[in-house]
């Protein structure tokens, strides 16, 4: 398989961090093992050494101030129409790229790093970028093994009757093929893929960067935050 080779310029990192969060209010600035949640992602991005710029996209002044304190750039505050519950990540990224285009700056590739993945490491970011560089593909996305075999999945009707989603008989876990799910930590793609095709993951030209479950925690609610706090405070060996 051919590769992008050494022709690629350094990508930019974009860290989207909205001020509003319904399930865990102000989660991006909550103190996690001694620093704000978003700081873990900023520091990992900077430590990776692969980026031309590390940018935080936010609508919130407190988040912006923290981002700058930890070494990221915040070129503007996100407009209110892109800070709603219904605003999509793609619309935020398109707005960011179009902003730079209007200022005469062109970035060929971008890496989206969600601030809700504090256990993702600088080596993870570097290795995912190397995977992208080593192959002629449009997208790399981080994945982790599905916790339970998908053959064990059922749907329930209004009367709680279960029906299997797959025709296979229920198997022992060791007999099931390994499947993967997105973990939300790393997305790498071309700017053209965002601007012209409205997608982070090209359906025909992509690869998965595999991450272990112990570094794939996505903070969505309070329990996730408590788990991350415990891991980073008492069990940091599990993030290696």
N, C-alpha and C positions, 0 to 999 in steps of 0.2 A: 504494500500500500504506500502511495506517495505521501509527502508531508508538506506542511507549510514551510518547513526549513527555517533558515535564518532570515527570511524576507520580512518577517513580521516585526513591526514596531512594538514598543511597549504598550500594553493596553492601559485603559483607565479602570479604576475600581469605582463603582457606584454603590453606596450604602444607603438604601431608602429607609427613612425613620420618621414616621408620622407622629405627631404629638398626641393625637387621640388614640386610645385603645380601650375597647369596651370591657373585655374579659379580665385584663390586668392593667388598670389605669397607670399611665405614665411609665410603662414598663421599660422603655428605652433608656430612661435616666435612673432607674432604680439601682441602688448600690448592690453589686454582686461581687462577693469576695474582695471587697476593698476598692472597687472602682465601678463607675456606671456601666450598665449592661452594654451600651453601644461601644464603650472603650475597648472591650475585648476584641471586637471585630476590626476596629480601626488599627489597633496595635498589631494584630495578626497580618493585616494587609500591608502595613508599613514594613514589618519584619520580613515578609516574603521577598521583598526587594524586586518584584517583577513589574511594578506599576510606574507609569509616567506621572499619574496623579491619583490621589485617593480623595474621593469626593463624597460628602454626605449630602443627601437630598432630603430636606426637611421643611416643614411649615412652621416649626417651633423654635423660638429664639433660644430657649434654654438648651435644647438639643444642639443647636448651632454653636452656642458658646462652648459647650462641652466638647464637641467635635473639633473645634479649632484648638482648644486646650490640649487635646491629645494628638494633634498633628495633621488633621484632615483639612480639606478645603470646603468651604460652604459659599459658593459663588452668589447665591440668592436664596431667599425663602420661597418655598414652593407656593404657588397661587392656591387660594382657598378651594377652587373647583377641583384641584388635584389632591386635596387632603380629606376627601369625604370617604365614607365607608364603601362607596360604590366605585371610586376611582381605581383603575387597574394599574398594575405595575408597568405594563407596556406603555400606557399613556404617560406615566411619570418619566420613563426612560426616553421616550420620543421627545418629550418636552425638553429634557436635559440635553440631548444630542442636538436638537434644533437650536437651542440657546447657543451652544458652542459654534454651530455652523454659522449663525448670524453674526458671530464675533470672529469669523475667519479661522476657526479651529476645527480640524477634522481628526477624529479618532476612529481607526479602522475596527478595533475590537474593544469590547467592554467585558468586565467581569462584575456581575451582580453578587453582592455579599449581603445576605440578610443579617441584621444585627441580632436577630433572635436565635442565632446559632453560635453561642459563645465558646463552645468546646471545639469548634473547627480551628485548626492550627495553621500557622504559616507554612509548614511543609505540605499540608493538604492543598493550600492555594497554589504553591509552586508546582506540586505534582500534577494537579489538574491542568494547569497551564502548559506544562510539558507534554501532557497527553494531547492537548489541542494542537500544539506546535508540531508534534510528531506525526500527525495525520491530516490529510486534506479533507477536513470536515467543517461543517458550519457551527456545530454546537457541542459543548461538553457540559454535562450536568452531574452534580453529585448525587449518589444514590446509596442506599444501605439495604441489607437483606430484610425482606419482609419478616416480621417477628413470628408469624404463624403461617403454616402452609395455606395457600389460597384455596386448596381443595376442601378446607374445613369451613369455607364461607357459605352462609345461608342467608336467605331473605325470609322475612316473616310477613304474613298477611294480617289483615285486621283482626283475625281470630287467633293470632300468635302461632299459626301453623307454619312450620319451617319447610322451605324448599331449597335444595342445593343449587348454587349458582353454576356448578359444573356437573357434567354427566358422570365423571369418574366416581367410583365408590370412595368413601372416606378411607384414606390411607394412613399408615404410620408415617410420622414426620420424616423418618429417615428414608422412606421410599419416595418422597415428594421432590420434584425438581425445585432448585433454588430460584426464587423470584426476588425482584428488587423494587423498591419504591423511592420516589424523590424524598430527599431529606431537607431540602430548602437551603442548604448551606452555600453552594457555589453554582453559579450559572455563567458559562462563558459562551459568547457568540459574537458575530460580526455586527457592526452598526447597521449595515444594510439589511440584515435579517430583522432588526427591530424596526427600522424606518420604512421598509418596503413590504415586509411580510408579517409584521405585527406578532412576532413570536420569539420566545427565548430558546425554544427547543425545535430545531428544524426537524420535521417529521421523517425525512429521508436521509439526512446526513448528520448523524449525532453519535456520541459515545458517552457511556456512563463512567464517571470516576467513582470507584467503590470506596465507601467509608464504613468503618465498623460502627456498630450500634452505640458504643460508648462515647463516640464523638459526634453523634447525629441528633442529639437532643435539640428540639425546636421549641422555644419558649412561647407558648400560646396562652397559658393560664397559670394561676398561682402555683399549682402543684409542680409544674415544669420548672418554675423558678426555684422552688424549694429544693428540687432534685439537683439542679445546676449548682446552687449554693453549697449543697452538701458535697458534691463531687469536687468542686474547685477548692473547698476549704479543707476537706478531710481525706479525699481519695484522688488527688491529682494524678496519681500513677495511672489511673484509668483513662486519662486523656492522651497518653503517649501512643 
